[in-house]
Amino acid sequence: MVESQNNRKPPTELYLLRPDRVEIVPGRNNVPYIYRYTINNNGYDFKVDKLTGRSAVLHLKTFNPLNDWYGLSPIEAAAYSIDQHNQAGAWNQAMLQNGARPSGAIVVKSAKDGSGGSLSQEQYQRLKEQINDHYSGSVNAGRPILLEGGLEWKEMSLSPRDMDFIESKHSSARDIALAFGVPPQLLGIPGDNTYSNLVEARLSLWEQTVLPTLENIICHLNSWLTPKFGEDLCLSYDKDAIEILMEKRQKLWKYVENASFMTLNEKREAFGLPPLPGGDELG
């Protein structure tokens, strides 16, 4: 994320930079020296203050145990599962184009005296072209094949294990979702979700993924951006406006309301409300 450069005034715009175009030039003091953004063979350098470490670029990254400068993307962590999911889709497409089974085999029968059993090169090429032109692909699915004398069609089918590409896709989809912190129950995979665990999964998504990510972004913005507008400012969000958290919040309110060991002002302070006169005594 980069601000529109104007050192005399607070920034008026923020731009999201493509991570693959950003290069970090390390400095000698173990902090970035320059953020270099390259596009169309043109490089734009954003220097980093040696004393404060501040720059016009805000680098938000996830933890990477293998690199000191660049974060580890969830896509990179789930790369194998993504490849498996794509390959399962390609397998599915290829199977559909072939009628969900191999074409089978055309066997040349031998004569009773043992002669025959093979085709000439010309016969082989003609038969191959005939099959490709008239009997392959989804358009020709189900069309009966006409065989000449001495040729026999042998059906070839896949085992149920080989055909289980759907479960392979579902397994890969679960791994990809977990890499991004999304409960697999929200993917709509048959058998994974009921009404009760779907509600719990939505709550888990907010509490364990969305809100921590939001807190991380706001924390960085409060350190990097808001001081440019004033020292007494703080960026925050309205947690009470999140619908999925309302039921849990109502249970907390009811618990605090019925707490006989807390004074009225202690209860109000727990919810960010100002104290009231005479509210410091237990009722």
C-alpha positions as CSV (number, residue, x, y, z in Angstrom):
1,M,0.0,0.0,0.0
2,V,1.4,3.4,-1.0
3,E,0.3,6.9,-0.3
4,S,0.2,9.7,-2.9
5,Q,3.5,11.4,-2.2
6,N,3.2,14.9,-0.7
7,N,5.3,15.4,2.4
8,R,3.7,18.7,3.3
9,K,0.1,17.6,3.5
10,P,-1.6,14.4,4.7
11,P,-2.2,11.8,1.9
12,T,-5.5,12.0,0.0
13,E,-5.3,8.7,-1.7
14,L,-3.9,5.2,-1.0
15,Y,-2.9,2.7,-3.8
16,L,-2.7,-1.0,-3.5
17,L,0.5,-2.2,-5.2
18,R,0.8,-5.6,-6.9
19,P,3.1,-7.7,-4.7
20,D,4.8,-9.4,-7.7
21,R,5.9,-5.9,-8.9
22,V,7.4,-4.9,-5.6
23,E,11.1,-5.5,-4.9
24,I,12.6,-4.9,-1.4
25,V,16.2,-3.7,-1.5
26,P,17.7,-4.6,1.9
27,G,19.7,-2.1,3.9
28,R,22.8,-2.6,6.1
29,N,20.8,-2.1,9.3
30,N,18.5,-5.0,8.7
31,V,15.6,-2.8,7.5
32,P,14.5,-2.2,4.0
33,Y,16.5,0.4,2.2
34,I,14.1,1.0,-0.8
35,Y,10.8,-0.4,-2.0
36,R,11.1,-0.6,-5.8
37,Y,7.9,-0.8,-7.9
38,T,8.5,-1.9,-11.5
39,I,5.9,-1.7,-14.3
40,N,6.6,-1.7,-18.0
41,N,10.3,-1.8,-17.3
42,N,10.0,1.5,-15.4
43,G,11.1,1.5,-11.7
44,Y,9.8,3.7,-9.0
45,D,11.8,3.9,-5.8
46,F,10.3,4.6,-2.4
47,K,13.0,5.3,0.2
48,V,12.8,4.2,3.8
49,D,13.9,6.5,6.6
50,K,17.0,5.0,8.3
51,L,16.1,6.3,11.8
52,T,12.3,5.8,11.9
53,G,11.9,3.0,9.3
54,R,9.0,5.0,7.9
55,S,8.2,5.1,4.2
56,A,5.5,6.1,1.7
57,V,4.9,2.3,1.4
58,L,3.1,0.3,4.1
59,H,4.2,-3.3,3.8
60,L,1.5,-5.7,5.2
61,K,2.7,-9.3,5.2
62,T,2.1,-12.6,6.8
63,F,4.7,-14.6,8.6
64,N,7.2,-16.4,6.4
65,P,9.7,-18.7,8.2
66,L,11.8,-18.9,5.0
67,N,12.3,-15.2,4.2
68,D,13.0,-12.1,6.2
69,W,11.6,-9.6,3.7
70,Y,8.6,-11.1,2.0
71,G,5.5,-12.7,3.5
72,L,4.1,-16.1,2.7
73,S,0.9,-15.9,0.8
74,P,-1.9,-18.4,1.6
75,I,-1.9,-19.2,-2.1
76,E,1.7,-20.3,-1.9
77,A,0.9,-22.4,1.2
78,A,-2.0,-24.1,-0.6
79,A,-0.2,-24.4,-3.9
80,Y,-0.2,-28.2,-4.0
81,S,-3.9,-28.4,-3.1
82,I,-4.7,-25.8,-5.8
83,D,-2.8,-27.8,-8.4
84,Q,-4.7,-30.9,-7.3
85,H,-8.0,-29.1,-7.5
86,N,-7.2,-27.8,-11.0
87,Q,-6.0,-31.2,-12.2
88,A,-9.2,-32.8,-10.8
89,G,-11.2,-30.3,-12.9
90,A,-9.1,-31.1,-16.0
91,W,-9.6,-34.8,-15.4
92,N,-13.4,-34.3,-15.0
93,Q,-13.5,-32.3,-18.3
94,A,-11.5,-34.9,-20.1
95,M,-13.7,-37.7,-18.8
96,L,-16.9,-35.9,-19.9
97,Q,-15.5,-35.3,-23.4
98,N,-14.8,-39.1,-23.6
99,G,-18.2,-40.2,-22.3
100,A,-16.8,-40.6,-18.7
101,R,-14.8,-43.7,-19.8
102,P,-12.0,-44.6,-22.2
103,S,-12.8,-45.2,-25.8
104,G,-12.1,-48.9,-25.4
105,A,-10.1,-51.0,-27.7
106,I,-10.6,-52.4,-31.2
107,V,-9.2,-55.9,-31.5
108,V,-8.4,-57.6,-34.8
109,K,-9.6,-61.2,-34.6
110,S,-7.4,-63.9,-36.0
111,A,-8.7,-66.5,-38.4
112,K,-9.2,-70.1,-37.4
113,D,-6.0,-71.1,-39.1
114,G,-4.1,-68.4,-37.1
115,S,-3.7,-66.0,-39.9
116,G,-4.5,-62.3,-39.7
117,G,-4.6,-60.5,-36.3
118,S,-3.0,-57.3,-37.7
119,L,-3.8,-54.4,-39.9
120,S,-1.7,-52.9,-42.7
121,Q,-0.4,-49.4,-42.2
122,E,-3.0,-48.0,-44.6
123,Q,-5.9,-49.9,-42.9
124,Y,-4.6,-48.7,-39.4
125,Q,-4.4,-45.0,-40.5
126,R,-7.9,-45.1,-42.1
127,L,-9.5,-46.7,-39.0
128,K,-7.8,-44.1,-36.8
129,E,-9.0,-41.2,-38.8
130,Q,-12.5,-42.7,-38.9
131,I,-12.7,-42.9,-35.1
132,N,-11.3,-39.4,-34.5
133,D,-13.7,-37.8,-37.0
134,H,-16.9,-39.7,-36.3
135,Y,-16.7,-41.3,-32.8
136,S,-14.7,-39.0,-30.5
137,G,-15.8,-36.1,-28.4
138,S,-18.9,-35.1,-26.6
139,V,-20.8,-34.4,-29.8
140,N,-20.5,-38.0,-31.0
141,A,-21.2,-39.5,-27.6
142,G,-23.4,-42.6,-27.8
143,R,-23.1,-43.0,-31.6
144,P,-22.8,-46.7,-32.6
145,I,-19.5,-47.7,-34.2
146,L,-19.5,-49.6,-37.5
147,L,-16.8,-52.3,-37.6
148,E,-15.6,-54.2,-40.7
149,G,-15.1,-57.9,-40.7
150,G,-12.4,-59.2,-38.4
151,L,-12.7,-56.2,-36.0
152,E,-14.1,-56.5,-32.5
153,W,-14.9,-53.8,-29.9
154,K,-13.6,-54.4,-26.4
155,E,-15.2,-52.2,-23.7
156,M,-12.7,-50.7,-21.2
157,S,-14.0,-49.0,-18.0
158,L,-12.4,-47.3,-15.0
159,S,-12.7,-48.6,-11.5
160,P,-14.8,-46.6,-9.0
161,R,-11.5,-45.5,-7.3
162,D,-10.2,-44.0,-10.6
163,M,-13.5,-42.3,-11.1
164,D,-13.6,-40.7,-7.7
165,F,-12.4,-37.3,-8.9
166,I,-15.2,-35.5,-7.1
167,E,-13.9,-36.5,-3.6
168,S,-10.5,-35.5,-4.7
169,K,-11.8,-32.0,-5.6
170,H,-13.6,-31.7,-2.3
171,S,-10.5,-32.7,-0.3
172,S,-8.4,-30.1,-2.2
173,A,-11.1,-27.5,-1.7
174,R,-11.0,-28.1,2.1
175,D,-7.3,-27.7,2.2
176,I,-7.4,-24.5,0.2
177,A,-10.1,-23.1,2.5
178,L,-8.1,-23.9,5.6
179,A,-5.1,-22.1,4.2
180,F,-7.2,-18.9,3.9
181,G,-8.7,-19.4,7.4
182,V,-12.2,-20.3,6.0
183,P,-14.1,-23.2,7.7
184,P,-14.7,-25.9,5.1
185,Q,-18.4,-26.1,6.2
186,L,-19.0,-22.8,4.4
187,L,-18.0,-24.3,1.0
188,G,-21.3,-26.1,0.5
189,I,-19.7,-29.5,0.1
190,P,-22.5,-32.1,0.5
191,G,-22.3,-33.8,3.9
192,D,-20.1,-31.3,5.5
193,N,-22.6,-28.8,6.7
194,T,-25.8,-28.8,8.8
195,Y,-27.6,-25.7,10.1
196,S,-26.0,-25.9,13.6
197,N,-22.4,-26.3,12.5
198,L,-23.0,-23.8,9.6
199,V,-23.8,-21.1,12.2
200,E,-20.7,-22.0,14.2
201,A,-18.6,-22.0,11.1
202,R,-19.7,-18.4,10.2
203,L,-18.9,-17.3,13.8
204,S,-15.5,-19.0,13.6
205,L,-14.8,-17.3,10.3
206,W,-15.4,-13.8,11.8
207,E,-13.7,-14.5,15.2
208,Q,-10.6,-16.4,13.9
209,T,-10.0,-14.9,10.5
210,V,-11.9,-11.7,9.6
211,L,-11.5,-9.8,12.8
212,P,-7.8,-10.7,13.5
213,T,-7.0,-9.7,9.9
214,L,-9.0,-6.4,10.4
215,E,-7.2,-5.7,13.7
216,N,-3.8,-6.3,12.1
217,I,-4.6,-3.8,9.2
218,I,-6.0,-1.2,11.6
219,C,-3.0,-1.5,13.9
220,H,-0.7,-0.8,11.0
221,L,-2.8,2.1,9.7
222,N,-2.9,3.7,13.2
223,S,0.9,3.5,13.3
224,W,1.6,4.6,9.7
225,L,-1.4,6.7,8.5
226,T,-3.4,8.3,11.3
227,P,-0.5,10.3,12.8
228,K,-0.3,12.3,9.6
229,F,-3.8,13.7,10.3
230,G,-3.3,14.3,14.1
231,E,-1.7,12.7,17.2
232,D,-5.1,12.4,19.0
233,L,-6.8,10.3,16.2
234,C,-7.4,6.6,16.2
235,L,-8.8,4.4,13.4
236,S,-11.4,1.8,14.6
237,Y,-14.4,-0.1,13.4
238,D,-17.9,-0.7,14.8
239,K,-17.8,-4.3,16.1
240,D,-21.4,-4.0,17.4
241,A,-22.6,-3.6,13.8
242,I,-21.5,-7.2,12.9
243,E,-24.7,-9.2,12.8
244,I,-23.2,-12.6,13.3
245,L,-21.7,-11.5,16.7
246,M,-25.0,-10.1,18.0
247,E,-26.2,-13.3,19.6
248,K,-22.9,-13.9,21.5
249,R,-22.9,-10.2,22.5
250,Q,-26.4,-10.4,23.9
251,K,-25.4,-13.4,26.0
252,L,-22.5,-11.3,27.4
253,W,-24.9,-8.4,28.1
254,K,-27.2,-10.7,30.0
255,Y,-24.4,-12.2,32.0
256,V,-23.0,-8.8,33.0
257,E,-26.5,-7.5,33.8
258,N,-27.1,-10.4,36.2
259,A,-23.7,-10.1,37.9
260,S,-24.5,-9.2,41.4
261,F,-20.8,-8.7,42.3
262,M,-20.5,-5.7,40.0
263,T,-21.6,-2.1,40.5
264,L,-23.6,-0.2,38.0
265,N,-20.7,1.8,36.8
266,E,-18.5,-1.3,36.5
267,K,-21.1,-2.8,34.2
268,R,-21.3,0.4,32.2
269,E,-17.5,0.6,32.0
270,A,-17.4,-3.0,30.6
271,F,-19.4,-1.8,27.6
272,G,-17.6,1.5,27.1
273,L,-20.3,3.7,28.7
274,P,-19.6,6.7,31.0
275,P,-20.3,6.4,34.7
276,L,-23.5,7.6,36.4
277,P,-23.7,9.5,39.8
278,G,-24.3,7.0,42.6
279,G,-23.4,4.0,40.5
280,D,-20.4,2.9,42.5
281,E,-22.4,1.1,45.2
282,L,-23.6,-2.5,45.1
283,G,-27.3,-2.7,44.9
